[in-house]
């Protein structure tokens, strides 16, 4: 990608993903941002996303979540580690601006177990990431801070597998050293500015 901020943004988001796995029901904030990979079809976006988790953690990956099913989405956030919003452009503007923008910020979720009688709080484990073949996919300007839009300039090289042991060891060490796993106000403004190119235009703007 030609996005000059991508390395820094993805590093921070990756730390936030690992930090989310350490969460409890008493946390005040969840991982409130999701990378959004944008490119032509066949550029290995989904393969790259799935490769972020090692074989031992593949049970925690899904790309088959229907976010219009609110109960299922909340349950998935407490059961999975990484949720890939594949074909992000198929999510309706209403869902983007309402439910999705809300749940992506939740530190914990409240759901009823199967055959349970009461709603219970559970730690949120899952972070979100997305992929799409279209560039005009963001429909809520105020919610643009929730997505790290990045347009690929070429196919992702997935011929080599990440060294997951080293990758997560470094992430844990960074968290132990209290490196930030959230974005500063200055970074948020950069994200909003970069995301303008991915906003859908209204008829009046056209």
N, CA and C atoms as a LAMMPS dump frame, in Angstrom:
ITEM: TIMESTEP
0
ITEM: NUMBER OF ATOMS
618
ITEM: BOX BOUNDS ff ff ff
-5.0000000000000000e+02 5.0000000000000000e+02
-5.0000000000000000e+02 5.0000000000000000e+02
-5.0000000000000000e+02 5.0000000000000000e+02
ITEM: ATOMS id mol type element x y z
1 1 1 N 0.836 -1.193 0
2 1 2 C 0 0 0
3 1 3 C 0.873 1.246 0
4 2 1 N 0.323 2.336 -0.504
5 2 2 C 1.047 3.613 -0.485
6 2 3 C 0.641 4.473 0.713
7 3 1 N -0.2 3.941 1.57
8 3 2 C -0.616 4.675 2.771
9 3 3 C 0.577 4.787 3.725
10 4 1 N 1.078 5.999 3.989
11 4 2 C 2.289 6.141 4.81
12 4 3 C 2.084 5.788 6.276
13 5 1 N 0.827 5.686 6.721
14 5 2 C 0.545 5.422 8.132
15 5 3 C 0.263 3.939 8.413
16 6 1 N 0.178 3.122 7.361
17 6 2 C -0.343 1.781 7.534
18 6 3 C 0.462 0.94 8.527
19 7 1 N 1.782 0.971 8.435
20 7 2 C 2.605 0.154 9.339
21 7 3 C 2.327 0.502 10.79
22 8 1 N 2.285 1.786 11.088
23 8 2 C 2.031 2.251 12.454
24 8 3 C 0.611 1.882 12.892
25 9 1 N -0.364 2.089 12.019
26 9 2 C -1.75 1.796 12.361
27 9 3 C -1.945 0.305 12.626
28 10 1 N -1.402 -0.528 11.728
29 10 2 C -1.619 -1.959 11.879
30 10 3 C -0.93 -2.482 13.135
31 11 1 N 0.227 -1.954 13.464
32 11 2 C 0.936 -2.354 14.687
33 11 3 C 0.073 -2.068 15.917
34 12 1 N -0.482 -0.865 15.97
35 12 2 C -1.318 -0.489 17.115
36 12 3 C -2.555 -1.369 17.182
37 13 1 N -3.19 -1.611 16.031
38 13 2 C -4.382 -2.457 16.023
39 13 3 C -4.044 -3.882 16.452
40 14 1 N -2.905 -4.412 16.019
41 14 2 C -2.52 -5.773 16.381
42 14 3 C -2.342 -5.891 17.891
43 15 1 N -1.721 -4.885 18.508
44 15 2 C -1.591 -4.887 19.963
45 15 3 C -2.976 -4.871 20.618
46 16 1 N -3.884 -4.087 20.06
47 16 2 C -5.241 -4.006 20.617
48 16 3 C -5.961 -5.343 20.488
49 17 1 N -5.73 -6.069 19.394
50 17 2 C -6.347 -7.383 19.227
51 17 3 C -5.868 -8.339 20.318
52 18 1 N -4.551 -8.37 20.549
53 18 2 C -4.006 -9.261 21.58
54 18 3 C -4.487 -8.818 22.962
55 19 1 N -4.518 -7.525 23.197
56 19 2 C -5.003 -7.007 24.476
57 19 3 C -6.46 -7.388 24.701
58 20 1 N -7.252 -7.437 23.641
59 20 2 C -8.665 -7.79 23.773
60 20 3 C -8.834 -9.212 24.284
61 21 1 N -7.894 -10.091 23.943
62 21 2 C -7.975 -11.476 24.409
63 21 3 C -7.734 -11.576 25.92
64 22 1 N -7.162 -10.529 26.502
65 22 2 C -6.899 -10.511 27.941
66 22 3 C -8.008 -9.805 28.715
67 23 1 N -9.084 -9.471 28.048
68 23 2 C -10.101 -8.6 28.639
69 23 3 C -10.926 -9.317 29.695
70 24 1 N -11.603 -8.522 30.513
71 24 2 C -12.56 -9.026 31.499
72 24 3 C -13.855 -8.246 31.339
73 25 1 N -14.868 -8.633 32.082
74 25 2 C -16.148 -7.92 31.982
75 25 3 C -16.052 -6.541 32.635
76 26 1 N -14.944 -6.269 33.299
77 26 2 C -14.8 -4.989 34.004
78 26 3 C -14.011 -3.963 33.188
79 27 1 N -13.532 -4.346 32.013
80 27 2 C -12.817 -3.394 31.176
81 27 3 C -13.755 -2.266 30.743
82 28 1 N -13.182 -1.086 30.59
83 28 2 C -13.995 0.082 30.211
84 28 3 C -14.063 0.269 28.698
85 29 1 N -13.074 -0.253 27.976
86 29 2 C -13.029 -0.023 26.532
87 29 3 C -12.685 -1.317 25.8
88 30 1 N -13.258 -1.467 24.614
89 30 2 C -12.904 -2.565 23.738
90 30 3 C -12.045 -2.054 22.591
91 31 1 N -11.615 -2.97 21.73
92 31 2 C -10.856 -2.581 20.539
93 31 3 C -11.823 -1.908 19.572
94 32 1 N -11.747 -0.594 19.483
95 32 2 C -12.776 0.2 18.82
96 32 3 C -12.505 0.478 17.344
97 33 1 N -11.484 -0.149 16.787
98 33 2 C -11.097 0.142 15.398
99 33 3 C -10.929 -1.168 14.635
100 34 1 N -11.26 -1.15 13.348
101 34 2 C -11.122 -2.331 12.496
102 34 3 C -10.412 -1.949 11.201
103 35 1 N -9.304 -2.618 10.865
104 35 2 C -8.701 -2.397 9.54
105 35 3 C -9.675 -2.811 8.44
106 36 1 N -9.625 -2.115 7.334
107 36 2 C -10.485 -2.418 6.19
108 36 3 C -9.605 -2.47 4.943
109 37 1 N -9.338 -3.682 4.46
110 37 2 C -8.47 -3.881 3.303
111 37 3 C -9.291 -3.739 2.03
112 38 1 N -8.839 -2.86 1.139
113 38 2 C -9.595 -2.515 -0.062
114 38 3 C -8.732 -2.796 -1.289
115 39 1 N -9.235 -3.607 -2.208
116 39 2 C -8.459 -3.903 -3.417
117 39 3 C -9.331 -4.623 -4.425
118 40 1 N -8.716 -4.937 -5.57
119 40 2 C -9.369 -5.792 -6.553
120 40 3 C -9.57 -7.183 -5.97
121 41 1 N -10.445 -7.939 -6.605
122 41 2 C -10.669 -9.311 -6.171
123 41 3 C -9.436 -10.16 -6.481
124 42 1 N -9.157 -11.127 -5.607
125 42 2 C -8.061 -12.046 -5.86
126 42 3 C -6.706 -11.562 -5.401
127 43 1 N -6.671 -10.531 -4.556
128 43 2 C -5.382 -10.003 -4.076
129 43 3 C -5.048 -10.524 -2.674
130 44 1 N -5.614 -11.647 -2.297
131 44 2 C -5.228 -12.402 -1.096
132 44 3 C -5.571 -11.707 0.226
133 45 1 N -6.58 -10.877 0.216
134 45 2 C -6.951 -10.176 1.451
135 45 3 C -7.394 -11.161 2.53
136 46 1 N -8.336 -12.032 2.182
137 46 2 C -8.885 -12.961 3.175
138 46 3 C -7.841 -13.972 3.635
139 47 1 N -6.99 -14.42 2.713
140 47 2 C -5.924 -15.357 3.086
141 47 3 C -4.973 -14.705 4.083
142 48 1 N -4.623 -13.458 3.836
143 48 2 C -3.746 -12.732 4.756
144 48 3 C -4.393 -12.583 6.13
145 49 1 N -5.667 -12.209 6.142
146 49 2 C -6.36 -12 7.421
147 49 3 C -6.387 -13.289 8.229
148 50 1 N -6.718 -14.402 7.589
149 50 2 C -6.784 -15.664 8.316
150 50 3 C -5.41 -16.097 8.814
151 51 1 N -4.35 -15.725 8.086
152 51 2 C -3 -16.123 8.484
153 51 3 C -2.499 -15.387 9.719
154 52 1 N -3.243 -14.378 10.182
155 52 2 C -2.829 -13.661 11.398
156 52 3 C -2.889 -14.557 12.623
157 53 1 N -3.715 -15.59 12.573
158 53 2 C -3.831 -16.524 13.691
159 53 3 C -3.12 -17.828 13.336
160 54 1 N -2.371 -18.407 14.273
161 54 2 C -1.71 -19.696 14.008
162 54 3 C -2.724 -20.82 13.96
163 55 1 N -2.26 -21.987 13.554
164 55 2 C -3.137 -23.156 13.441
165 55 3 C -3.852 -23.42 14.761
166 56 1 N -3.129 -23.254 15.87
167 56 2 C -3.703 -23.565 17.184
168 56 3 C -4.866 -22.644 17.551
169 57 1 N -4.955 -21.48 16.905
170 57 2 C -6.012 -20.523 17.235
171 57 3 C -7.036 -20.342 16.111
172 58 1 N -6.98 -21.205 15.091
173 58 2 C -7.903 -21.052 13.968
174 58 3 C -9.361 -21.259 14.377
175 59 1 N -9.594 -21.948 15.492
176 59 2 C -10.961 -22.063 15.993
177 59 3 C -11.551 -20.689 16.301
178 60 1 N -10.68 -19.702 16.54
179 60 2 C -11.134 -18.373 16.922
180 60 3 C -11.33 -17.425 15.76
181 61 1 N -11.267 -17.942 14.525
182 61 2 C -11.431 -17.102 13.341
183 61 3 C -12.746 -17.415 12.651
184 62 1 N -13.428 -16.374 12.193
185 62 2 C -14.626 -16.588 11.368
186 62 3 C -14.76 -15.463 10.348
187 63 1 N -15.267 -15.818 9.189
188 63 2 C -15.603 -14.82 8.165
189 63 3 C -17.035 -15.033 7.68
190 64 1 N -17.831 -15.696 8.5
191 64 2 C -19.201 -16.051 8.104
192 64 3 C -20.235 -15.455 9.048
193 65 1 N -19.917 -14.32 9.624
194 65 2 C -20.851 -13.691 10.556
195 65 3 C -21.796 -12.761 9.817
196 66 1 N -23.073 -12.918 10.065
197 66 2 C -24.094 -12.016 9.525
198 66 3 C -24.386 -10.96 10.595
199 67 1 N -23.838 -9.756 10.424
200 67 2 C -23.971 -8.74 11.468
201 67 3 C -25.389 -8.201 11.589
202 68 1 N -26.262 -8.566 10.651
203 68 2 C -27.665 -8.161 10.797
204 68 3 C -28.36 -8.988 11.884
205 69 1 N -27.77 -10.144 12.234
206 69 2 C -28.279 -10.968 13.329
207 69 3 C -27.615 -10.494 14.623
208 70 1 N -28.261 -9.627 15.353
209 70 2 C -27.624 -8.955 16.481
210 70 3 C -27.237 -9.925 17.597
211 71 1 N -28.105 -10.861 17.919
212 71 2 C -27.798 -11.809 18.986
213 71 3 C -26.59 -12.666 18.623
214 72 1 N -26.562 -13.143 17.383
215 72 2 C -25.443 -13.974 16.93
216 72 3 C -24.138 -13.189 16.944
217 73 1 N -24.211 -11.904 16.589
218 73 2 C -23.009 -11.068 16.584
219 73 3 C -22.45 -10.905 17.989
220 74 1 N -23.324 -10.645 18.952
221 74 2 C -22.874 -10.487 20.333
222 74 3 C -22.275 -11.789 20.865
223 75 1 N -22.896 -12.912 20.55
224 75 2 C -22.35 -14.196 20.973
225 75 3 C -20.992 -14.454 20.339
226 76 1 N -20.86 -14.121 19.058
227 76 2 C -19.597 -14.334 18.363
228 76 3 C -18.477 -13.499 18.972
229 77 1 N -18.807 -12.32 19.454
230 77 2 C -17.793 -11.446 20.045
231 77 3 C -17.234 -12.024 21.343
232 78 1 N -17.978 -12.912 21.985
233 78 2 C -17.498 -13.536 23.213
234 78 3 C -16.904 -14.919 22.97
235 79 1 N -16.993 -15.416 21.732
236 79 2 C -16.538 -16.775 21.431
237 79 3 C -15.355 -16.816 20.476
238 80 1 N -15.255 -15.838 19.582
239 80 2 C -14.184 -15.833 18.588
240 80 3 C -13.094 -14.831 18.98
241 81 1 N -11.947 -14.958 18.294
242 81 2 C -10.821 -14.063 18.539
243 81 3 C -10.698 -12.978 17.46
244 82 1 N -11.073 -13.336 16.24
245 82 2 C -10.951 -12.399 15.12
246 82 3 C -12.123 -12.623 14.177
247 83 1 N -12.876 -11.566 13.931
248 83 2 C -14.038 -11.631 13.046
249 83 3 C -13.715 -10.847 11.779
250 84 1 N -13.721 -11.541 10.648
251 84 2 C -13.466 -10.919 9.356
252 84 3 C -14.793 -10.537 8.714
253 85 1 N -15.022 -9.24 8.584
254 85 2 C -16.227 -8.747 7.903
255 85 3 C -15.957 -8.762 6.404
256 86 1 N -15.943 -9.974 5.839
257 86 2 C -15.657 -10.137 4.416
258 86 3 C -16.8 -9.547 3.596
259 87 1 N -16.456 -9.039 2.41
260 87 2 C -17.451 -8.364 1.564
261 87 3 C -18.124 -7.242 2.366
262 88 1 N -17.308 -6.389 2.93
263 88 2 C -17.806 -5.32 3.806
264 88 3 C -18.824 -4.431 3.098
265 89 1 N -18.697 -4.293 1.784
266 89 2 C -19.595 -3.422 1.027
267 89 3 C -21.044 -3.913 1.059
268 90 1 N -21.266 -5.178 1.457
269 90 2 C -22.629 -5.704 1.512
270 90 3 C -23.344 -5.351 2.819
271 91 1 N -22.622 -4.748 3.759
272 91 2 C -23.261 -4.311 5.001
273 91 3 C -24.02 -3.018 4.725
274 92 1 N -25.278 -2.983 5.057
275 92 2 C -26.124 -1.839 4.708
276 92 3 C -25.698 -0.583 5.463
277 93 1 N -25.964 0.599 4.887
278 93 2 C -25.653 1.851 5.593
279 93 3 C -26.302 1.926 6.964
280 94 1 N -27.526 1.402 7.076
281 94 2 C -28.228 1.448 8.361
282 94 3 C -27.474 0.655 9.421
283 95 1 N -26.974 -0.526 9.06
284 95 2 C -26.211 -1.341 10.006
285 95 3 C -24.88 -0.69 10.342
286 96 1 N -24.226 -0.128 9.326
287 96 2 C -22.944 0.563 9.56
288 96 3 C -23.1 1.681 10.561
289 97 1 N -24.109 2.491 10.369
290 97 2 C -24.277 3.705 11.159
291 97 3 C -24.902 3.445 12.526
292 98 1 N -25.478 2.274 12.693
293 98 2 C -26.149 1.98 13.957
294 98 3 C -25.49 0.871 14.733
295 99 1 N -25.955 -0.342 14.502
296 99 2 C -25.54 -1.482 15.314
297 99 3 C -24.036 -1.729 15.265
298 100 1 N -23.45 -1.754 14.051
299 100 2 C -22.03 -2.084 13.935
300 100 3 C -21.155 -1.043 14.624
301 101 1 N -21.488 0.232 14.433
302 101 2 C -20.704 1.292 15.072
303 101 3 C -20.77 1.188 16.589
304 102 1 N -21.888 0.684 17.092
305 102 2 C -22.055 0.54 18.534
306 102 3 C -21.286 -0.667 19.074
307 103 1 N -21.475 -1.843 18.45
308 103 2 C -20.871 -3.058 19.012
309 103 3 C -19.358 -3.048 18.917
310 104 1 N -18.81 -2.346 17.929
311 104 2 C -17.364 -2.359 17.756
312 104 3 C -16.655 -1.66 18.917
313 105 1 N -17.416 -0.903 19.697
314 105 2 C -16.825 -0.19 20.839
315 105 3 C -17.026 -0.912 22.164
316 106 1 N -17.818 -1.982 22.186
317 106 2 C -18.189 -2.615 23.452
318 106 3 C -16.996 -3.288 24.129
319 107 1 N -16.816 -3.092 25.437
320 107 2 C -15.765 -3.805 26.165
321 107 3 C -16.196 -5.208 26.591
322 108 1 N -17.506 -5.424 26.722
323 108 2 C -18.043 -6.733 27.081
324 108 3 C -19.41 -6.857 26.425
325 109 1 N -19.966 -8.076 26.453
326 109 2 C -21.264 -8.297 25.815
327 109 3 C -22.19 -8.996 26.803
328 110 1 N -23.467 -8.775 26.623
329 110 2 C -24.467 -9.403 27.483
330 110 3 C -25.373 -10.276 26.621
331 111 1 N -25.305 -11.576 26.861
332 111 2 C -26.092 -12.523 26.082
333 111 3 C -26.643 -13.609 27.005
334 112 1 N -27.616 -14.333 26.496
335 112 2 C -28.188 -15.456 27.25
336 112 3 C -27.625 -16.755 26.688
337 113 1 N -27.113 -17.598 27.559
338 113 2 C -26.594 -18.885 27.127
339 113 3 C -27.72 -19.719 26.5
340 114 1 N -27.364 -20.688 25.635
341 114 2 C -28.387 -21.624 25.147
342 114 3 C -29.055 -22.336 26.326
343 115 1 N -30.343 -22.317 26.343
344 115 2 C -31.151 -22.893 27.426
345 115 3 C -31.006 -22.123 28.747
346 116 1 N -30.341 -20.987 28.704
347 116 2 C -30.223 -20.187 29.918
348 116 3 C -31.477 -19.394 30.187
349 117 1 N -31.629 -18.956 31.419
350 117 2 C -32.809 -18.197 31.808
351 117 3 C -32.528 -16.708 31.956
352 118 1 N -31.264 -16.351 32.101
353 118 2 C -30.921 -14.964 32.365
354 118 3 C -29.833 -14.484 31.401
355 119 1 N -29.855 -13.192 31.134
356 119 2 C -28.79 -12.565 30.355
357 119 3 C -27.577 -12.366 31.269
358 120 1 N -26.405 -12.756 30.795
359 120 2 C -25.191 -12.663 31.585
360 120 3 C -24.143 -11.841 30.847
361 121 1 N -23.239 -11.165 31.58
362 121 2 C -22.133 -10.458 30.93
363 121 3 C -20.971 -11.418 30.643
364 122 1 N -20.363 -11.265 29.484
365 122 2 C -19.189 -12.06 29.109
366 122 3 C -18.111 -11.118 28.59
367 123 1 N -16.846 -11.464 28.819
368 123 2 C -15.773 -10.641 28.229
369 123 3 C -15.861 -10.687 26.707
370 124 1 N -15.614 -9.575 26.094
371 124 2 C -15.519 -9.563 24.635
372 124 3 C -14.096 -9.99 24.257
373 125 1 N -13.978 -10.981 23.393
374 125 2 C -12.677 -11.457 22.942
375 125 3 C -12.34 -10.963 21.535
376 126 1 N -13.34 -10.854 20.682
377 126 2 C -13.111 -10.658 19.252
378 126 3 C -12.781 -9.214 18.901
379 127 1 N -11.854 -9.083 17.97
380 127 2 C -11.632 -7.828 17.265
381 127 3 C -12.145 -7.995 15.841
382 128 1 N -12.388 -6.87 15.188
383 128 2 C -12.931 -6.894 13.835
384 128 3 C -11.873 -6.477 12.819
385 129 1 N -11.988 -7.044 11.623
386 129 2 C -11.206 -6.632 10.466
387 129 3 C -12.099 -6.856 9.26
388 130 1 N -11.872 -6.151 8.181
389 130 2 C -12.765 -6.28 7.032
390 130 3 C -12.016 -6.271 5.715
391 131 1 N -12.712 -6.684 4.662
392 131 2 C -12.155 -6.69 3.315
393 131 3 C -13.268 -6.38 2.324
394 132 1 N -12.917 -5.679 1.266
395 132 2 C -13.906 -5.322 0.25
396 132 3 C -13.209 -5.069 -1.079
397 133 1 N -13.969 -5.234 -2.171
398 133 2 C -13.443 -4.962 -3.507
399 133 3 C -13.851 -3.578 -4.002
400 134 1 N -14.596 -2.838 -3.189
401 134 2 C -15.071 -1.526 -3.605
402 134 3 C -14.447 -0.432 -2.738
403 135 1 N -14.254 0.73 -3.317
404 135 2 C -13.59 1.819 -2.594
405 135 3 C -14.568 2.724 -1.851
406 136 1 N -15.791 2.878 -2.337
407 136 2 C -16.746 3.78 -1.685
408 136 3 C -17.646 2.961 -0.761
409 137 1 N -17.128 2.607 0.415
410 137 2 C -17.839 1.668 1.287
411 137 3 C -18.26 2.257 2.627
412 138 1 N -17.685 3.376 3.03
413 138 2 C -18.017 3.957 4.328
414 138 3 C -19.19 4.917 4.16
415 139 1 N -20.234 4.699 4.957
416 139 2 C -21.46 5.472 4.767
417 139 3 C -21.724 6.455 5.898
418 140 1 N -20.908 6.421 6.942
419 140 2 C -21.141 7.272 8.107
420 140 3 C -19.884 8.082 8.393
421 141 1 N -19.851 9.374 8.011
422 141 2 C -18.652 10.178 8.235
423 141 3 C -18.205 10.201 9.688
424 142 1 N -19.159 10.246 10.627
425 142 2 C -18.788 10.302 12.04
426 142 3 C -18.245 8.961 12.521
427 143 1 N -18.581 7.87 11.811
428 143 2 C -18.088 6.553 12.197
429 143 3 C -16.813 6.165 11.483
430 144 1 N -16.27 7.085 10.68
431 144 2 C -15.057 6.793 9.934
432 144 3 C -13.864 6.503 10.819
433 145 1 N -13.887 7.017 12.046
434 145 2 C -12.781 6.769 12.972
435 145 3 C -12.722 5.312 13.416
436 146 1 N -13.773 4.544 13.134
437 146 2 C -13.816 3.139 13.551
438 146 3 C -13.122 2.214 12.558
439 147 1 N -12.701 2.726 11.405
440 147 2 C -12.117 1.87 10.376
441 147 3 C -10.789 2.429 9.888
442 148 1 N -9.832 1.524 9.69
443 148 2 C -8.529 1.898 9.149
444 148 3 C -8.537 1.531 7.674
445 149 1 N -9.108 2.382 6.849
446 149 2 C -9.2 2.092 5.426
447 149 3 C -7.826 2.125 4.774
448 150 1 N -7.474 1.06 4.054
449 150 2 C -6.195 1.013 3.344
450 150 3 C -6.427 0.359 1.987
451 151 1 N -6.033 1.064 0.929
452 151 2 C -6.173 0.527 -0.424
453 151 3 C -4.866 -0.131 -0.826
454 152 1 N -4.954 -1.376 -1.28
455 152 2 C -3.756 -2.096 -1.68
456 152 3 C -3.3 -1.632 -3.059
457 153 1 N -1.981 -1.588 -3.241
458 153 2 C -1.429 -1.223 -4.542
459 153 3 C -0.945 -2.451 -5.307
460 154 1 N -1.109 -3.635 -4.698
461 154 2 C -0.728 -4.879 -5.352
462 154 3 C -1.159 -6.052 -4.497
463 155 1 N -1.121 -7.267 -5.05
464 155 2 C -1.516 -8.449 -4.274
465 155 3 C -0.619 -8.647 -3.056
466 156 1 N -1.194 -9.177 -1.976
467 156 2 C -0.434 -9.467 -0.765
468 156 3 C 0.338 -10.771 -0.968
469 157 1 N 1.602 -10.771 -0.609
470 157 2 C 2.437 -11.971 -0.712
471 157 3 C 2.115 -12.888 0.469
472 158 1 N 1.459 -13.99 0.205
473 158 2 C 1.091 -14.934 1.27
474 158 3 C 1.861 -16.247 1.124
475 159 1 N 3 -16.196 0.425
476 159 2 C 3.774 -17.419 0.191
477 159 3 C 4.502 -17.874 1.446
478 160 1 N 4.715 -16.962 2.385
479 160 2 C 5.395 -17.326 3.629
480 160 3 C 4.442 -17.135 4.8
481 161 1 N 4.497 -18.054 5.751
482 161 2 C 3.657 -17.963 6.933
483 161 3 C 4.346 -17.103 7.991
484 162 1 N 3.586 -16.302 8.738
485 162 2 C 4.192 -15.504 9.809
486 162 3 C 4.806 -16.404 10.885
487 163 1 N 5.844 -15.894 11.518
488 163 2 C 6.424 -16.568 12.683
489 163 3 C 5.561 -16.193 13.883
490 164 1 N 4.506 -16.955 14.108
491 164 2 C 3.507 -16.574 15.11
492 164 3 C 4.087 -16.541 16.524
493 165 1 N 4.971 -17.47 16.853
494 165 2 C 5.544 -17.487 18.2
495 165 3 C 6.26 -16.172 18.48
496 166 1 N 7.084 -15.749 17.532
497 166 2 C 7.817 -14.493 17.7
498 166 3 C 6.875 -13.293 17.669
499 167 1 N 5.903 -13.354 16.774
500 167 2 C 4.96 -12.247 16.596
501 167 3 C 4.195 -11.951 17.884
502 168 1 N 3.641 -13 18.498
503 168 2 C 2.846 -12.792 19.706
504 168 3 C 3.721 -12.555 20.935
505 169 1 N 4.928 -13.096 20.933
506 169 2 C 5.858 -12.795 22.027
507 169 3 C 6.188 -11.309 22.041
508 170 1 N 6.417 -10.734 20.865
509 170 2 C 6.71 -9.3 20.777
510 170 3 C 5.49 -8.473 21.181
511 171 1 N 4.308 -8.931 20.784
512 171 2 C 3.095 -8.195 21.145
513 171 3 C 2.902 -8.183 22.661
514 172 1 N 3.093 -9.327 23.292
515 172 2 C 2.931 -9.406 24.75
516 172 3 C 3.977 -8.552 25.464
517 173 1 N 5.193 -8.557 24.94
518 173 2 C 6.229 -7.734 25.555
519 173 3 C 5.889 -6.245 25.423
520 174 1 N 5.385 -5.868 24.251
521 174 2 C 4.999 -4.466 24.046
522 174 3 C 3.885 -4.058 25.003
523 175 1 N 2.923 -4.947 25.21
524 175 2 C 1.838 -4.65 26.145
525 175 3 C 2.359 -4.578 27.577
526 176 1 N 3.282 -5.455 27.925
527 176 2 C 3.881 -5.414 29.265
528 176 3 C 4.609 -4.098 29.506
529 177 1 N 5.173 -3.543 28.426
530 177 2 C 5.881 -2.273 28.528
531 177 3 C 4.93 -1.083 28.405
532 178 1 N 3.629 -1.395 28.349
533 178 2 C 2.584 -0.381 28.275
534 178 3 C 2.666 0.486 27.016
535 179 1 N 3.056 -0.132 25.918
536 179 2 C 2.962 0.582 24.645
537 179 3 C 1.48 0.808 24.337
538 180 1 N 1.131 1.926 23.733
539 180 2 C -0.292 2.215 23.484
540 180 3 C -0.908 1.25 22.481
541 181 1 N -2.087 0.736 22.822
542 181 2 C -2.848 -0.122 21.908
543 181 3 C -4.125 0.608 21.481
544 182 1 N -4.102 1.909 21.569
545 182 2 C -5.222 2.756 21.153
546 182 3 C -4.634 3.944 20.402
547 183 1 N -5.491 4.672 19.707
548 183 2 C -5.036 5.754 18.842
549 183 3 C -5.206 7.104 19.531
550 184 1 N -4.198 7.947 19.362
551 184 2 C -4.253 9.294 19.915
552 184 3 C -5.228 10.139 19.108
553 185 1 N -5.543 11.306 19.62
554 185 2 C -6.448 12.201 18.906
555 185 3 C -5.837 12.626 17.567
556 186 1 N -4.531 12.841 17.557
557 186 2 C -3.856 13.218 16.313
558 186 3 C -3.944 12.09 15.286
559 187 1 N -3.722 10.858 15.728
560 187 2 C -3.83 9.721 14.821
561 187 3 C -5.269 9.551 14.33
562 188 1 N -6.238 9.782 15.208
563 188 2 C -7.642 9.664 14.813
564 188 3 C -7.979 10.651 13.707
565 189 1 N -7.451 11.847 13.795
566 189 2 C -7.686 12.838 12.744
567 189 3 C -7.043 12.406 11.424
568 190 1 N -5.872 11.78 11.505
569 190 2 C -5.228 11.255 10.294
570 190 3 C -6.076 10.141 9.681
571 191 1 N -6.633 9.302 10.53
572 191 2 C -7.489 8.211 10.051
573 191 3 C -8.717 8.783 9.343
574 192 1 N -9.356 9.768 9.966
575 192 2 C -10.537 10.383 9.354
576 192 3 C -10.196 11.018 8.012
577 193 1 N -9.048 11.674 7.952
578 193 2 C -8.634 12.333 6.714
579 193 3 C -8.388 11.294 5.617
580 194 1 N -7.702 10.208 5.958
581 194 2 C -7.42 9.162 4.975
582 194 3 C -8.709 8.472 4.512
583 195 1 N -9.687 8.36 5.415
584 195 2 C -10.916 7.645 5.085
585 195 3 C -11.871 8.445 4.212
586 196 1 N -11.619 9.732 4.019
587 196 2 C -12.514 10.541 3.18
588 196 3 C -12.639 9.947 1.776
589 197 1 N -11.557 9.369 1.275
590 197 2 C -11.561 8.83 -0.09
591 197 3 C -12.44 7.587 -0.218
592 198 1 N -12.811 6.99 0.923
593 198 2 C -13.623 5.771 0.895
594 198 3 C -15.079 6.024 1.279
595 199 1 N -15.445 7.283 1.478
596 199 2 C -16.814 7.622 1.856
597 199 3 C -17.727 7.592 0.651
598 200 1 N -18.936 7.062 0.851
599 200 2 C -19.96 7.159 -0.182
600 200 3 C -20.493 8.588 -0.233
601 201 1 N -20.709 9.081 -1.436
602 201 2 C -21.252 10.428 -1.61
603 201 3 C -22.778 10.381 -1.622
604 202 1 N -23.385 11.409 -1.061
605 202 2 C -24.839 11.538 -1.139
606 202 3 C -25.218 12.013 -2.534
607 203 1 N -26.477 11.872 -2.927
608 203 2 C -26.89 12.4 -4.239
609 203 3 C -26.575 13.889 -4.385
610 204 1 N -26.753 14.655 -3.302
611 204 2 C -26.476 16.078 -3.38
612 204 3 C -24.989 16.329 -3.648
613 205 1 N -24.116 15.539 -2.997
614 205 2 C -22.682 15.708 -3.215
615 205 3 C -22.283 15.311 -4.631
616 206 1 N -22.929 14.277 -5.175
617 206 2 C -22.658 13.899 -6.552
618 206 3 C -23.011 15.051 -7.488
